[in-house]
Amino acid sequence: MSSISSQARAAIMGDLSYQQRCTIHALRFSARWTLQQIVDNQGVLVSTVGRICGGRTIPQKKSLVGRKVKLDTLRRRQLVALATTDAEHRCMPLVDIAQEPGFPVGERALQKAFAKEGYYRRSAHRKPYIDEDKRDKRLTFALSYSHWGIQEWRCVMWTDECYV
């Protein structure tokens, strides 16, 4: 085994704790110790002390890059909640929905915001017309097989669920 201390081994490996880094920084700049005095006292490498003293002790917040977001998560969720409140709001244009709470954004920004929340618009399908004859046939079928159980229905081959 080598005679290197665990703290020196940690410094070689680059995993000093935040407290150790702050101590080294304070000794260098507050106490005005030389690099060699810090190395002798703390048992770390000169390169490690130099690296710590050359950088910042407390990480600084990085500046944001890119365009500012017009609709944050809270506003997007408010818009989706408003759009899904009733049938009238579901049919309204997105721009009209955004104008109610006072969010002045364009159509494309609204489409992206709704998509980000998983809300997509589709055109509604028209229900097929069922006349009296078809309605009576459906009712007769339902009443004639209303006593069947789950096991009997599992034996039925539905033509919309199979390939022939």
Summary of the structure (lengths in Angstrom):
residues: 164
radius of gyration: 35.0
end to end distance: 75.4
largest distance: 100.1
contacts: 318
relative contact order: 0.07
helix: 53%
strand: 0%
